[in-house]
């Protein structure tokens, strides 16, 4: 379960989230199993975030930093991940049907 305060900041969008991440660089972050359907997080810093089982259908994640993130079993159906950094991300059992990964970095991703 996610930290409620972190989740509320995330739902405000990339600008608010990135500011919070910059101000709290060592705080553990995870949104395991949360419903983030259709969320707009283009350009967000989600580096190293636990997104196991998270619902991200139709989410706008263009240019998002998901490096080292755990997306095991995440639902990314029809999500927009163009130009995102997924280096060393774990995508095991993730649903990627209809997901746009054009120009994304998938180096060493599982």
Secondary structure, DSSP 8 states (H G I E B T S, - for coil): ---HHHHHHHTT-HHHHHHHHHHTTTS--B-TT-B-TT-B-TT-B-TT-B-TT-B-TT-B-TT-B-TT-B-TT-B-TT-B-TT-B-TT-B-TT-B-TT-B-TT-B-TT--
